[in-house]
Amino acid sequence: MATIASTVQPAADAKLLRFALKQDALGSGAIGVVGVVAAAIFGEMFGLPAAFLYPIGVFLVAWAAALFFLAARPTMSRVAVGAVMAINAAWVVASVELLIAGWFPLTGLGTALVIVQAVVVAGFTGLQFAGLRKAG
């Protein structure tokens, strides 16, 4: 009977997965800090209310910390990595919904930001998936 490991072993094969998680953490943390520190300034530039950007920034800082923690573990839970990928996918879907529904009066720069960050998050998710598969 074959069994499926519930953790990713600390092998060289997990390097891609750790890299993808750390890059996701760096990007999320940077955007989160900007959202917390300069929500009013960037909100005006992007057409997003500071009251929206501030809690998103706080979430992203916490998210980045969780991603760094996960990537630093000697072994990583496949369930945790799967949850990261699912949350990232939900983020991308929510970004598309934000654009389609017109929830905010985005500026051209705001629209570009939403598109670019959604593409980057999708890319991180793809790398995480590839890293998880490679780690066996």
OpenMM code with the backbone's topology and positions (N, CA, C; nanometers):
from openmm import Vec3, app, unit

residues = "MET ALA THR ILE ALA SER THR VAL GLN PRO ALA ALA ASP ALA LYS LEU LEU ARG PHE ALA LEU LYS GLN ASP ALA LEU GLY SER GLY ALA ILE GLY VAL VAL GLY VAL VAL ALA ALA ALA ILE PHE GLY GLU MET PHE GLY LEU PRO ALA ALA PHE LEU TYR PRO ILE GLY VAL PHE LEU VAL ALA TRP ALA ALA ALA LEU PHE PHE LEU ALA ALA ARG PRO THR MET SER ARG VAL ALA VAL GLY ALA VAL MET ALA ILE ASN ALA ALA TRP VAL VAL ALA SER VAL GLU LEU LEU ILE ALA GLY TRP PHE PRO LEU THR GLY LEU GLY THR ALA LEU VAL ILE VAL GLN ALA VAL VAL VAL ALA GLY PHE THR GLY LEU GLN PHE ALA GLY LEU ARG LYS ALA GLY".split()
positions = [
    Vec3(0.0843, -0.1163, 0.0000),
    Vec3(0.0000, 0.0000, 0.0000),
    Vec3(0.0899, 0.1241, 0.0000),
    Vec3(0.0622, 0.2162, -0.0876),
    Vec3(0.1397, 0.3400, -0.0954),
    Vec3(0.0829, 0.4425, 0.0011),
    Vec3(0.1721, 0.5168, 0.0612),
    Vec3(0.1288, 0.6249, 0.1495),
    Vec3(0.1791, 0.7574, 0.0951),
    Vec3(0.1089, 0.8607, 0.1259),
    Vec3(0.1460, 0.9944, 0.0821),
    Vec3(0.1970, 1.0694, 0.2042),
    Vec3(0.3185, 1.1203, 0.1925),
    Vec3(0.3776, 1.1934, 0.3044),
    Vec3(0.2984, 1.3209, 0.3302),
    Vec3(0.2809, 1.3518, 0.4589),
    Vec3(0.2074, 1.4736, 0.4928),
    Vec3(0.3012, 1.5921, 0.5148),
    Vec3(0.4315, 1.5659, 0.5046),
    Vec3(0.5280, 1.6740, 0.5182),
    Vec3(0.6271, 1.6680, 0.4032),
    Vec3(0.6891, 1.7813, 0.3776),
    Vec3(0.7964, 1.7895, 0.2795),
    Vec3(0.9256, 1.7754, 0.3579),
    Vec3(1.0066, 1.6792, 0.3217),
    Vec3(1.1302, 1.6539, 0.3934),
    Vec3(1.2334, 1.7630, 0.3683),
    Vec3(1.3281, 1.7791, 0.4618),
    Vec3(1.4293, 1.8839, 0.4470),
    Vec3(1.5381, 1.8445, 0.3483),
    Vec3(1.4996, 1.8190, 0.2261),
    Vec3(1.5938, 1.7773, 0.1229),
    Vec3(1.6227, 1.8933, 0.0295),
    Vec3(1.7257, 1.8753, -0.0514),
    Vec3(1.7597, 1.9770, -0.1505),
    Vec3(1.6428, 1.9988, -0.2462),
    Vec3(1.5578, 1.8973, -0.2619),
    Vec3(1.4421, 1.9084, -0.3509),
    Vec3(1.3412, 2.0123, -0.3026),
    Vec3(1.3468, 2.0494, -0.1766),
    Vec3(1.2523, 2.1486, -0.1235),
    Vec3(1.3042, 2.2911, -0.1424),
    Vec3(1.4188, 2.3080, -0.2052),
    Vec3(1.4764, 2.4420, -0.2226),
    Vec3(1.3841, 2.5337, -0.3022),
    Vec3(1.3240, 2.4833, -0.4092),
    Vec3(1.2343, 2.5655, -0.4902),
    Vec3(1.1125, 2.6091, -0.4085),
    Vec3(1.0579, 2.5175, -0.3320),
    Vec3(0.9410, 2.5500, -0.2496),
    Vec3(0.9771, 2.6558, -0.1449),
    Vec3(1.0888, 2.6380, -0.0782),
    Vec3(1.1319, 2.7368, 0.0216),
    Vec3(1.1574, 2.8724, -0.0441),
    Vec3(1.2208, 2.8715, -0.1596),
    Vec3(1.2466, 2.9946, -0.2335),
    Vec3(1.1150, 3.0649, -0.2668),
    Vec3(1.0184, 2.9894, -0.3189),
    Vec3(0.8896, 3.0475, -0.3583),
    Vec3(0.8163, 3.1054, -0.2377),
    Vec3(0.8192, 3.0359, -0.1258),
    Vec3(0.7537, 3.0860, -0.0043),
    Vec3(0.8220, 3.2134, 0.0455),
    Vec3(0.9548, 3.2148, 0.0420),
    Vec3(1.0280, 3.3334, 0.0889),
    Vec3(1.0060, 3.4529, -0.0029),
    Vec3(1.0006, 3.4302, -0.1327),
    Vec3(0.9754, 3.5409, -0.2255),
    Vec3(0.8343, 3.5955, -0.2063),
    Vec3(0.7393, 3.5066, -0.1850),
    Vec3(0.6022, 3.5469, -0.1564),
    Vec3(0.6005, 3.6312, -0.0285),
    Vec3(0.6750, 3.5868, 0.0728),
    Vec3(0.6809, 3.6599, 0.1992),
    Vec3(0.7425, 3.7984, 0.1804),
    Vec3(0.8511, 3.8061, 0.1047),
    Vec3(0.9159, 3.9358, 0.0813),
    Vec3(0.8219, 4.0328, 0.0103),
    Vec3(0.7569, 3.9857, -0.0951),
    Vec3(0.6643, 4.0707, -0.1694),
    Vec3(0.5457, 4.1124, -0.0853),
    Vec3(0.4877, 4.0169, -0.0146),
    Vec3(0.3719, 4.0465, 0.0700),
    Vec3(0.4092, 4.1430, 0.1810),
    Vec3(0.5234, 4.1184, 0.2436),
    Vec3(0.5672, 4.2048, 0.3519),
    Vec3(0.5947, 4.3470, 0.3057),
    Vec3(0.6588, 4.3606, 0.1899),
    Vec3(0.6889, 4.4944, 0.1377),
    Vec3(0.5610, 4.5714, 0.1074),
    Vec3(0.4681, 4.5073, 0.0389),
    Vec3(0.3409, 4.5735, 0.0069),
    Vec3(0.2638, 4.6024, 0.1358),
    Vec3(0.2705, 4.5109, 0.2318),
    Vec3(0.2015, 4.5301, 0.3587),
    Vec3(0.2551, 4.6487, 0.4363),
    Vec3(0.3864, 4.6611, 0.4439),
    Vec3(0.4458, 4.7737, 0.5156),
    Vec3(0.4078, 4.9055, 0.4480),
    Vec3(0.4144, 4.9089, 0.3166),
    Vec3(0.3742, 5.0295, 0.2436),
    Vec3(0.2271, 5.0607, 0.2722),
    Vec3(0.1433, 4.9582, 0.2738),
    Vec3(0.0013, 4.9783, 0.3018),
    Vec3(-0.0245, 5.0337, 0.4399),
    Vec3(0.0531, 4.9888, 0.5372),
    Vec3(0.0355, 5.0359, 0.6744),
    Vec3(0.0915, 5.1772, 0.6918),
    Vec3(0.2105, 5.2000, 0.6390),
    Vec3(0.2806, 5.3270, 0.6614),
    Vec3(0.2251, 5.4403, 0.5753),
    Vec3(0.1892, 5.4079, 0.4522),
    Vec3(0.1511, 5.5146, 0.3585),
    Vec3(0.0148, 5.4913, 0.2949),
    Vec3(-0.0789, 5.4382, 0.3715),
    Vec3(-0.2111, 5.4067, 0.3170),
    Vec3(-0.2790, 5.5288, 0.2558),
    Vec3(-0.2715, 5.6412, 0.3222),
    Vec3(-0.3401, 5.7614, 0.2722),
    Vec3(-0.2777, 5.8101, 0.1415),
    Vec3(-0.1458, 5.8140, 0.1372),
    Vec3(-0.0764, 5.8621, 0.0164),
    Vec3(-0.1020, 5.7691, -0.1014),
    Vec3(-0.0794, 5.6393, -0.0801),
    Vec3(-0.0966, 5.5449, -0.1896),
    Vec3(-0.2433, 5.5243, -0.2241),
    Vec3(-0.3301, 5.5373, -0.1261),
    Vec3(-0.4728, 5.5264, -0.1536),
    Vec3(-0.5175, 5.6297, -0.2541),
    Vec3(-0.4696, 5.7499, -0.2352),
    Vec3(-0.5038, 5.8585, -0.3276),
    Vec3(-0.4462, 5.8321, -0.4671),
    Vec3(-0.3233, 5.7832, -0.4714),
    Vec3(-0.2590, 5.7542, -0.6008),
    Vec3(-0.3314, 5.6446, -0.6779),
    Vec3(-0.3802, 5.5447, -0.6047),
    Vec3(-0.4387, 5.4271, -0.6685),
    Vec3(-0.5905, 5.4287, -0.6759),
    Vec3(-0.6536, 5.5214, -0.6068),
    Vec3(-0.7992, 5.5250, -0.6050),
    Vec3(-0.8583, 5.4254, -0.5073),
    Vec3(-0.7820, 5.3932, -0.4042),
    Vec3(-0.8276, 5.3001, -0.3006),
    Vec3(-0.8336, 5.3737, -0.1676),
    Vec3(-0.9392, 5.3559, -0.0909),
    Vec3(-0.9474, 5.4258, 0.0375),
    Vec3(-0.8433, 5.3735, 0.1365),
    Vec3(-0.7873, 5.4647, 0.2148),
    Vec3(-0.6902, 5.4265, 0.3171),
    Vec3(-0.7527, 5.3265, 0.4142),
    Vec3(-0.8822, 5.3412, 0.4393),
    Vec3(-0.9525, 5.2489, 0.5297),
    Vec3(-0.9539, 5.1060, 0.4754),
    Vec3(-0.9315, 5.0897, 0.3469),
    Vec3(-0.9201, 4.9577, 0.2849),
    Vec3(-0.7740, 4.9117, 0.2868),
    Vec3(-0.6827, 5.0029, 0.2538),
    Vec3(-0.5413, 4.9667, 0.2429),
    Vec3(-0.4777, 4.9332, 0.3773),
    Vec3(-0.5154, 5.0034, 0.4814),
    Vec3(-0.4522, 4.9807, 0.6112),
    Vec3(-0.4737, 4.8370, 0.6614),
    Vec3(-0.5961, 4.7871, 0.6704),
    Vec3(-0.6122, 4.6487, 0.7188),
    Vec3(-0.5522, 4.5452, 0.6229),
    Vec3(-0.5556, 4.5746, 0.4934),
    Vec3(-0.4907, 4.4839, 0.3984),
    Vec3(-0.3407, 4.4808, 0.4271),
    Vec3(-0.2831, 4.5978, 0.4552),
    Vec3(-0.1413, 4.6041, 0.4885),
    Vec3(-0.1074, 4.5254, 0.6134),
    Vec3(-0.1902, 4.5389, 0.7163),
    Vec3(-0.1688, 4.4635, 0.8408),
    Vec3(-0.1762, 4.3135, 0.8121),
    Vec3(-0.2772, 4.2721, 0.7361),
    Vec3(-0.2897, 4.1309, 0.6986),
    Vec3(-0.1640, 4.0835, 0.6254),
    Vec3(-0.1162, 4.1618, 0.5288),
    Vec3(-0.0013, 4.1199, 0.4491),
    Vec3(0.1266, 4.1087, 0.5316),
    Vec3(0.1433, 4.1955, 0.6304),
    Vec3(0.2598, 4.1844, 0.7191),
    Vec3(0.2515, 4.0544, 0.7990),
    Vec3(0.1341, 4.0236, 0.8523),
    Vec3(0.1154, 3.8982, 0.9268),
    Vec3(0.1322, 3.7777, 0.8345),
    Vec3(0.0797, 3.7879, 0.7140),
    Vec3(0.0912, 3.6807, 0.6134),
    Vec3(0.2383, 3.6552, 0.5825),
    Vec3(0.3147, 3.7619, 0.5639),
    Vec3(0.4574, 3.7489, 0.5346),
    Vec3(0.5293, 3.6765, 0.6488),
    Vec3(0.4961, 3.7124, 0.7715),
    Vec3(0.5578, 3.6457, 0.8862),
    Vec3(0.5249, 3.4965, 0.8866),
    Vec3(0.4009, 3.4628, 0.8571),
    Vec3(0.3605, 3.3214, 0.8527),
    Vec3(0.4337, 3.2472, 0.7415),
    Vec3(0.4504, 3.3111, 0.6269),
    Vec3(0.5219, 3.2476, 0.5158),
    Vec3(0.6689, 3.2246, 0.5496),
    Vec3(0.7327, 3.3241, 0.6102),
    Vec3(0.8724, 3.3069, 0.6524),
    Vec3(0.8842, 3.1938, 0.7536),
    Vec3(0.7911, 3.1892, 0.8480),
    Vec3(0.7911, 3.0832, 0.9485),
    Vec3(0.7791, 2.9463, 0.8817),
    Vec3(0.6859, 2.9329, 0.7898),
    Vec3(0.6662, 2.8055, 0.7210),
    Vec3(0.7901, 2.7656, 0.6420),
    Vec3(0.8484, 2.8597, 0.5701),
    Vec3(0.9659, 2.8296, 0.4876),
    Vec3(1.0870, 2.7917, 0.5724),
    Vec3(1.0927, 2.8403, 0.6959),
    Vec3(1.2071, 2.8141, 0.7828),
    Vec3(1.1957, 2.6826, 0.8602),
    Vec3(1.0803, 2.6198, 0.8564),
    Vec3(1.0597, 2.4949, 0.9312),
    Vec3(1.1492, 2.3850, 0.8737),
    Vec3(1.2010, 2.2966, 0.9583),
    Vec3(1.2836, 2.1856, 0.9066),
    Vec3(1.2051, 2.0973, 0.8090),
    Vec3(1.0790, 2.0740, 0.8428),
    Vec3(0.9885, 2.0057, 0.7500),
    Vec3(0.8639, 2.0923, 0.7382),
    Vec3(0.8071, 2.0924, 0.6193),
    Vec3(0.6889, 2.1752, 0.5942),
    Vec3(0.5680, 2.0852, 0.5743),
    Vec3(0.4597, 2.1235, 0.6346),
    Vec3(0.3346, 2.0513, 0.6190),
    Vec3(0.2787, 2.0733, 0.4794),
    Vec3(0.2462, 1.9653, 0.4121),
    Vec3(0.1838, 1.9771, 0.2796),
    Vec3(0.0482, 2.0471, 0.2904),
    Vec3(-0.0211, 2.0233, 0.4001),
    Vec3(-0.1509, 2.0885, 0.4214),
    Vec3(-0.1310, 2.2399, 0.4343),
    Vec3(-0.0285, 2.2807, 0.5085),
    Vec3(-0.0013, 2.4238, 0.5238),
    Vec3(0.0361, 2.4867, 0.3901),
    Vec3(0.1202, 2.4188, 0.3132),
    Vec3(0.1590, 2.4714, 0.1816),
    Vec3(0.0367, 2.4761, 0.0900),
    Vec3(-0.0478, 2.3746, 0.0976),
    Vec3(-0.1718, 2.3747, 0.0190),
    Vec3(-0.2621, 2.4903, 0.0586),
    Vec3(-0.2675, 2.5197, 0.1881),
    Vec3(-0.3480, 2.6334, 0.2349),
    Vec3(-0.2914, 2.7650, 0.1829),
    Vec3(-0.1595, 2.7775, 0.1808),
    Vec3(-0.0961, 2.8978, 0.1255),
    Vec3(-0.1361, 2.9142, -0.0206),
    Vec3(-0.1285, 2.8070, -0.0964),
    Vec3(-0.1640, 2.8147, -0.2382),
    Vec3(-0.3116, 2.8475, -0.2565),
    Vec3(-0.3976, 2.7922, -0.1724),
    Vec3(-0.5414, 2.8215, -0.1819),
    Vec3(-0.5697, 2.9679, -0.1472),
    Vec3(-0.5036, 3.0193, -0.0448),
    Vec3(-0.5236, 3.1596, -0.0077),
    Vec3(-0.4712, 3.2512, -0.1174),
    Vec3(-0.3566, 3.2157, -0.1740),
    Vec3(-0.3042, 3.2945, -0.2862),
    Vec3(-0.4015, 3.2936, -0.4041),
    Vec3(-0.4575, 3.1780, -0.4344),
    Vec3(-0.5539, 3.1691, -0.5447),
    Vec3(-0.6771, 3.2547, -0.5147),
    Vec3(-0.7226, 3.2518, -0.3898),
    Vec3(-0.8372, 3.3351, -0.3505),
    Vec3(-0.8024, 3.4832, -0.3643),
    Vec3(-0.6792, 3.5199, -0.3336),
    Vec3(-0.6341, 3.6590, -0.3485),
    Vec3(-0.6428, 3.7016, -0.4948),
    Vec3(-0.5978, 3.6144, -0.5841),
    Vec3(-0.6016, 3.6455, -0.7273),
    Vec3(-0.7465, 3.6614, -0.7736),
    Vec3(-0.8326, 3.5714, -0.7320),
    Vec3(-0.9743, 3.5787, -0.7691),
    Vec3(-1.0361, 3.7075, -0.7139),
    Vec3(-1.0054, 3.7408, -0.5897),
    Vec3(-1.0591, 3.8646, -0.5304),
    Vec3(-1.0078, 3.9877, -0.6045),
    Vec3(-0.8840, 3.9837, -0.6501),
    Vec3(-0.8282, 4.0950, -0.7271),
    Vec3(-0.9033, 4.1142, -0.8579),
    Vec3(-0.9312, 4.0035, -0.9254),
    Vec3(-1.0071, 4.0099, -1.0505),
    Vec3(-1.1482, 4.0615, -1.0225),
    Vec3(-1.2092, 4.0127, -0.9158),
    Vec3(-1.3434, 4.0577, -0.8778),
    Vec3(-1.3443, 4.2077, -0.8473),
    Vec3(-1.2395, 4.2551, -0.7785),
    Vec3(-1.2296, 4.3980, -0.7473),
    Vec3(-1.2313, 4.4799, -0.8766),
    Vec3(-1.1619, 4.4311, -0.9783),
    Vec3(-1.1589, 4.5026, -1.1066),
    Vec3(-1.2926, 4.4952, -1.1796),
    Vec3(-1.3500, 4.3766, -1.1851),
    Vec3(-1.4745, 4.3561, -1.2600),
    Vec3(-1.5917, 4.4276, -1.1934),
    Vec3(-1.6009, 4.4159, -1.0610),
    Vec3(-1.7149, 4.4735, -0.9888),
    Vec3(-1.7046, 4.6251, -0.9749),
    Vec3(-1.5854, 4.6778, -0.9926),
    Vec3(-1.5689, 4.8222, -0.9793),
    Vec3(-1.5963, 4.8719, -0.8387),
    Vec3(-1.5498, 4.7979, -0.7385),
    Vec3(-1.5760, 4.8333, -0.5995),
    Vec3(-1.5190, 4.9692, -0.5620),
    Vec3(-1.4105, 5.0077, -0.6278),
    Vec3(-1.3447, 5.1341, -0.5964),
    Vec3(-1.3184, 5.2104, -0.7252),
    Vec3(-1.3107, 5.3434, -0.7159),
    Vec3(-1.2799, 5.4244, -0.8344),
    Vec3(-1.1291, 5.4253, -0.8614),
    Vec3(-1.0783, 5.3121, -0.9090),
    Vec3(-0.9340, 5.2990, -0.9299),
    Vec3(-0.8832, 5.3974, -1.0346),
    Vec3(-0.7638, 5.4476, -1.0093),
    Vec3(-0.6953, 5.5269, -1.1110),
    Vec3(-0.6306, 5.4289, -1.2089),
    Vec3(-0.5738, 5.4806, -1.3159),
    Vec3(-0.5015, 5.3927, -1.4080),
    Vec3(-0.3891, 5.3194, -1.3375),
    Vec3(-0.3189, 5.3911, -1.2492),
    Vec3(-0.2112, 5.3307, -1.1718),
    Vec3(-0.2661, 5.2245, -1.0758),
    Vec3(-0.3829, 5.2509, -1.0194),
    Vec3(-0.4461, 5.1534, -0.9303),
    Vec3(-0.4849, 5.0259, -1.0033),
    Vec3(-0.5402, 5.0413, -1.1225),
    Vec3(-0.5758, 4.9243, -1.2029),
    Vec3(-0.4514, 4.8439, -1.2364),
    Vec3(-0.3459, 4.9136, -1.2764),
    Vec3(-0.2199, 4.8451, -1.3080),
    Vec3(-0.1656, 4.7718, -1.1859),
    Vec3(-0.1728, 4.8358, -1.0693),
    Vec3(-0.1244, 4.7725, -0.9467),
    Vec3(-0.2012, 4.6438, -0.9167),
    Vec3(-0.3325, 4.6488, -0.9268),
    Vec3(-0.4142, 4.5307, -0.8978),
    Vec3(-0.3800, 4.4179, -0.9954),
    Vec3(-0.3644, 4.4503, -1.1214),
    Vec3(-0.3310, 4.3485, -1.2216),
    Vec3(-0.1929, 4.2905, -1.1961),
    Vec3(-0.0948, 4.3775, -1.1767),
    Vec3(0.0431, 4.3300, -1.1580),
    Vec3(0.0558, 4.2444, -1.0328),
    Vec3(-0.0017, 4.2893, -0.9222),
    Vec3(0.0127, 4.2100, -0.8001),
    Vec3(-0.0605, 4.0770, -0.8120),
    Vec3(-0.1727, 4.0738, -0.8833),
    Vec3(-0.2434, 3.9462, -0.9024),
    Vec3(-0.1597, 3.8504, -0.9871),
    Vec3(-0.0944, 3.9023, -1.0898),
    Vec3(-0.0078, 3.8182, -1.1744),
    Vec3(0.1111, 3.7674, -1.0931),
    Vec3(0.1690, 3.8534, -1.0110),
    Vec3(0.2832, 3.8123, -0.9282),
    Vec3(0.2403, 3.7055, -0.8275),
    Vec3(0.1267, 3.7243, -0.7627),
    Vec3(0.0781, 3.6242, -0.6665),
    Vec3(0.0491, 3.4924, -0.7380),
    Vec3(-0.0083, 3.4984, -0.8565),
    Vec3(-0.0310, 3.3760, -0.9341),
    Vec3(0.1022, 3.3088, -0.9670),
    Vec3(0.2024, 3.3892, -0.9987),
    Vec3(0.3356, 3.3332, -1.0257),
    Vec3(0.3951, 3.2662, -0.9035),
    Vec3(0.3836, 3.3302, -0.7868),
    Vec3(0.4315, 3.2682, -0.6634),
    Vec3(0.3611, 3.1354, -0.6394),
    Vec3(0.2314, 3.1343, -0.6644),
    Vec3(0.1526, 3.0130, -0.6431),
    Vec3(0.1985, 2.9021, -0.7370),
    Vec3(0.2250, 2.9375, -0.8618),
    Vec3(0.2771, 2.8392, -0.9570),
    Vec3(0.4119, 2.7839, -0.9126),
    Vec3(0.4998, 2.8710, -0.8649),
    Vec3(0.6302, 2.8249, -0.8137),
    Vec3(0.6139, 2.7355, -0.6917),
    Vec3(0.5214, 2.7716, -0.6036),
    Vec3(0.4967, 2.6903, -0.4854),
    Vec3(0.4455, 2.5521, -0.5251),
    Vec3(0.3562, 2.5493, -0.6223),
    Vec3(0.3038, 2.4206, -0.6702),
    Vec3(0.4154, 2.3376, -0.7291),
    Vec3(0.4980, 2.3988, -0.8132),
    Vec3(0.6115, 2.3253, -0.8746),
    Vec3(0.7078, 2.2777, -0.7666),
    Vec3(0.7350, 2.3634, -0.6679),
    Vec3(0.8245, 2.3245, -0.5606),
    Vec3(0.7690, 2.2107, -0.4765),
    Vec3(0.6399, 2.2127, -0.4524),
    Vec3(0.5766, 2.1062, -0.3756),
    Vec3(0.5831, 1.9746, -0.4514),
    Vec3(0.5577, 1.9797, -0.5803),
    Vec3(0.5657, 1.8568, -0.6624),
    Vec3(0.7092, 1.8030, -0.6669),
    Vec3(0.8043, 1.8938, -0.6835),
    Vec3(0.9446, 1.8521, -0.6913),
    Vec3(0.9919, 1.7910, -0.5590),
    Vec3(0.9416, 1.8445, -0.4489),
    Vec3(0.9817, 1.7946, -0.3173),
    Vec3(0.9250, 1.6565, -0.2897),
    Vec3(0.8365, 1.6123, -0.3785),
    Vec3(0.7837, 1.4779, -0.3715),
    Vec3(0.6865, 1.4578, -0.2640),
] * unit.nanometer
topology = app.Topology()
chain = topology.addChain("A")
for resn in residues:
    res = topology.addResidue(resn, chain)
    for name in ("N", "CA", "C"):
        topology.addAtom(name, app.Element.getBySymbol(name[0]), res)
